[in-house]
Amino acid sequence: MSKKNEYAAMDLLTAFHSESQASSNLKVSEIQLNPNQPRVFDRNKVDDLKESMKRLGMIEPIIVRRESSKFIIVAGERRYRAAQSLGWEEVPVKIVDDSPDICYEMSLAENEKRKSLNPWEVGKAIQFLRKEKKKTASEVASILGYTERYIKQLTSIARLDQSTVENMISLGKEPSVKNLENMLKLKEGRGGEMISPEENTKKVRITLNLDSLNQKKKELFLKELNALKKKYGLI
């Protein structure tokens, strides 16, 4: 991970004007994952962070909130997972006393500022804020710095189920707003581009001249060729 990305969300707490912040170190065993983390994909991919943290340490502390005797991650789950993987016993943290709702907004803003979320993940988080937390499109727009129109666009994309998005990604399609909207149209019977792993594949016809081979070599060649065609699904 580049230094630019390491420092990308250093001003997160300032942006949220948290009144109660305390810097400290906590044992990794005292910290718990947030079950409502907005990030869905690639949460366990931390090899890039591990290499950075080996060299530089944890530049930015993990943000946690106290809940009884536990500390729940607000922002920095991948840093926490990397520390676990490296076998660290303690990590630097900032402890905030904001409400769970505010902390969720902080987590979403942190991930989005780093561009760690794809549009579908952002859309699901926006959907949660609007339906469960009764936030208006305008309020969510102010949290993320987007227009209300874009907020509504992402909310629409969130109608796709996770398995559909995972399947699209597995076929090599980037989960961009355009591709997700096309998939939504397709799923809802409103047209849209068919997403297929072969959509950009051109068929190529190859002609071989075997006249220079004797009959025995020709038969051996064709036998091996047919075996290769069967192995790789060639027509």
Helices and strands as residue ranges (DSSP letters): H 3-6, H 12-16, E 21-27, G 28-30, E 31-32, H 47-56, E 62-67, E 70-75, H 77-86, E 90-96, H 100-113, H 119-131, H 137-144, H 148-157, H 162-170, H 177-187, H 215-232
